[in-house]
């Protein structure tokens, strides 16, 4: 599965001169954790996260005399608080590589670009929701792809906890390999294998 298969698109973006307050409103309204920051041409120049927006923006209790709050912080723009440059990945990036990047960099969202232009975003939440898909929904999508490729009535699909087992009525190694690749491209599939129906019956 590739980033293009899972990304949210079109993606809501902000620009450096967007106020921090407006960015916070967008995050709150849509339930996002981060927003890509783009230039006039849609090119990625940074990312602004929940952490960026809350840092230094909540005044301390005035009764705590030893604590100081800079009131000027409240008027900051996205350009003042964003992380730049931002890490991004291409639409063709393997989701496994994207997941590893999210974990390694300890970030919650990855902008997806076509060239330098932001075309989508993938979050940890997107991946968790994908892994939580019902087996019946996964099986339906796998069967649909297989029917487009090799016709209806040819394939039997069994899905358990995201693991897909495909039985082919015909003994064709090439078709079974393609069937496996098609299954692996379906959101929620953890692994996939194939077998010839004749071999299954002799077990």
C-alpha positions as CSV (number, residue, x, y, z in Angstrom):
1,X,0.0,0.0,0.0
2,X,1.2,3.5,-0.9
3,X,0.8,6.8,0.8
4,X,-1.7,7.9,-1.9
5,X,-4.0,5.0,-0.9
6,X,-4.3,6.3,2.7
7,X,-3.7,10.0,2.7
8,X,-6.4,12.6,3.4
9,X,-6.8,14.7,0.3
10,X,-7.3,17.5,-0.3
11,X,-5.5,18.6,2.8
12,X,-6.2,21.7,4.9
13,X,-3.1,23.9,4.9
14,X,-2.1,27.2,6.4
15,X,0.4,29.9,5.4
16,X,3.1,31.5,7.5
17,X,1.1,34.7,8.0
18,X,-1.9,32.7,9.3
19,X,-2.5,33.7,12.9
20,X,-1.7,31.1,15.5
21,X,-5.3,31.5,16.8
22,X,-6.8,30.6,13.4
23,X,-4.5,27.6,13.1
24,X,-5.6,26.4,16.6
25,X,-9.3,26.8,15.5
26,X,-8.7,24.7,12.4
27,X,-7.0,21.9,14.4
28,X,-9.9,22.0,17.0
29,X,-12.6,22.1,14.4
30,X,-11.3,19.2,12.3
31,X,-9.7,17.1,15.0
32,X,-6.3,17.3,13.4
33,X,-3.0,17.2,15.2
34,X,-0.9,19.2,12.6
35,X,-1.3,21.4,9.6
36,X,1.2,21.7,6.7
37,X,2.4,25.2,6.1
38,X,2.7,26.2,2.4
39,X,3.8,29.1,0.2
40,X,1.7,30.8,-2.4
41,X,2.3,27.9,-4.9
42,X,1.3,25.2,-2.4
43,X,4.9,24.2,-1.8
44,X,5.7,22.8,1.7
45,X,7.7,25.1,3.9
46,X,6.9,23.8,7.3
47,X,4.4,22.2,9.7
48,X,2.6,23.5,12.7
49,X,1.5,21.1,15.4
50,X,-0.6,21.2,18.5
51,X,2.6,21.4,20.6
52,X,3.8,24.4,18.5
53,X,0.6,26.2,19.1
54,X,0.2,25.7,22.9
55,X,3.9,26.4,23.7
56,X,4.0,29.6,25.7
57,X,0.5,30.7,24.8
58,X,-1.2,30.0,28.2
59,X,-0.5,32.6,30.8
60,X,0.5,31.5,34.2
61,X,-1.7,32.1,37.2
62,X,-0.8,35.7,38.2
63,X,-0.8,34.6,41.8
64,X,2.4,32.6,41.1
65,X,4.7,35.6,41.3
66,X,7.8,33.7,40.3
67,X,6.4,32.8,36.9
68,X,6.5,35.1,33.9
69,X,4.5,35.1,30.7
70,X,5.3,37.0,27.6
71,X,2.0,38.6,26.5
72,X,3.5,39.2,23.0
73,X,3.4,35.4,22.3
74,X,-0.4,35.6,22.0
75,X,-0.2,37.5,18.8
76,X,2.2,35.2,17.0
77,X,1.7,33.9,13.5
78,X,2.1,30.3,12.2
79,X,5.5,31.4,10.8
80,X,6.7,32.2,14.2
81,X,5.9,28.9,15.8
82,X,6.1,26.3,13.0
83,X,8.7,23.6,12.5
84,X,10.7,24.3,9.3
85,X,11.9,22.6,7.2
86,X,9.3,19.8,7.6
87,X,9.7,16.2,6.8
88,X,7.5,15.0,3.9
89,X,7.1,11.9,1.8
90,X,6.1,11.2,-1.8
91,X,2.7,9.8,-2.8
92,X,4.4,6.6,-3.9
93,X,6.0,5.9,-0.5
94,X,5.3,2.5,1.0
95,X,3.0,2.8,4.0
96,X,5.4,0.5,6.0
97,X,8.2,3.0,5.4
98,X,5.9,5.9,6.3
99,X,4.9,4.2,9.6
100,X,8.5,3.7,10.5
101,X,9.3,7.3,9.8
102,X,6.4,8.5,12.1
103,X,7.7,6.3,14.9
104,X,11.4,7.1,14.4
105,X,10.9,10.8,14.2
106,X,8.2,10.8,17.0
107,X,5.8,12.8,14.9
108,X,2.1,12.3,14.5
109,X,1.5,13.5,10.9
110,X,3.4,13.2,7.6
111,X,2.7,15.7,4.8
112,X,2.5,13.9,1.4
113,X,3.9,15.8,-1.6
114,X,3.9,15.5,-5.4
115,X,7.2,17.2,-6.2
116,X,7.2,20.0,-3.6
117,X,3.4,20.6,-3.6
118,X,1.4,19.3,-0.7
119,X,-1.3,16.9,-1.9
120,X,-2.3,15.1,1.3
121,X,-1.4,14.1,4.8
122,X,-1.2,10.8,6.7
123,X,-1.5,10.7,10.5
124,X,-0.9,8.0,13.1
125,X,-4.7,8.1,13.6
126,X,-5.2,7.2,9.9
127,X,-3.0,4.2,10.3
128,X,-4.7,3.0,13.5
129,X,-8.1,3.3,11.8
130,X,-6.8,1.3,8.9
131,X,-5.6,-1.4,11.2
132,X,-8.9,-1.4,13.0
133,X,-11.0,-2.1,9.8
134,X,-13.4,-5.0,10.1
135,X,-12.4,-8.2,8.4
136,X,-15.6,-8.3,6.5
137,X,-14.9,-4.9,5.0
138,X,-11.4,-5.9,4.1
139,X,-12.6,-9.1,2.4
140,X,-15.2,-7.2,0.4
141,X,-12.5,-4.8,-0.9
142,X,-10.1,-7.6,-1.7
143,X,-12.8,-9.6,-3.6
144,X,-13.7,-6.5,-5.6
145,X,-10.1,-6.0,-6.7
146,X,-9.7,-9.6,-7.6
147,X,-13.0,-9.7,-9.6
148,X,-11.8,-6.7,-11.6
149,X,-8.6,-8.5,-12.4
150,X,-9.7,-12.1,-12.9
151,X,-13.5,-12.2,-13.0
152,X,-16.1,-13.3,-10.5
153,X,-16.4,-16.7,-9.0
154,X,-12.7,-17.5,-9.4
155,X,-11.5,-16.5,-5.9
156,X,-12.3,-17.4,-2.4
157,X,-11.1,-14.9,0.2
158,X,-10.8,-15.5,3.9
159,X,-9.7,-12.7,6.3
160,X,-8.8,-13.1,9.9
161,X,-7.4,-10.2,12.0
162,X,-6.3,-8.5,8.8
163,X,-4.5,-11.6,7.4
164,X,-5.8,-12.5,4.0
165,X,-5.9,-16.0,2.5
166,X,-6.9,-16.3,-1.2
167,X,-7.8,-19.5,-2.9
168,X,-7.6,-19.5,-6.7
169,X,-9.8,-21.9,-8.8
170,X,-7.1,-21.9,-11.5
171,X,-3.5,-23.0,-11.2
172,X,-1.6,-19.9,-12.3
173,X,1.4,-18.8,-10.3
174,X,1.5,-15.4,-12.1
175,X,-2.2,-14.6,-11.4
176,X,-1.8,-15.7,-7.7
177,X,1.2,-13.4,-7.4
178,X,-0.8,-10.5,-8.8
179,X,-3.7,-11.4,-6.5
180,X,-1.4,-11.2,-3.5
181,X,-0.1,-7.8,-4.5
182,X,-3.7,-6.5,-5.1
183,X,-4.7,-7.7,-1.6
184,X,-1.7,-6.1,0.1
185,X,-2.8,-2.8,-1.4
186,X,-6.1,-2.9,0.4
187,X,-6.3,-0.8,3.6
188,X,-6.2,-2.9,6.7
189,X,-4.5,-5.9,5.2
190,X,-1.6,-7.0,7.4
191,X,-0.4,-9.9,5.2
192,X,-1.7,-12.0,2.3
193,X,-1.0,-15.4,0.8
194,X,-2.5,-17.4,-2.0
195,X,-3.1,-21.0,-2.9
196,X,-4.4,-23.1,-5.7
197,X,-7.8,-24.7,-4.9
198,X,-6.6,-28.1,-6.1
199,X,-3.7,-28.1,-3.6
200,X,-6.0,-26.9,-0.8
201,X,-8.3,-29.9,-1.4
202,X,-5.5,-32.4,-1.1
203,X,-4.4,-31.2,2.3
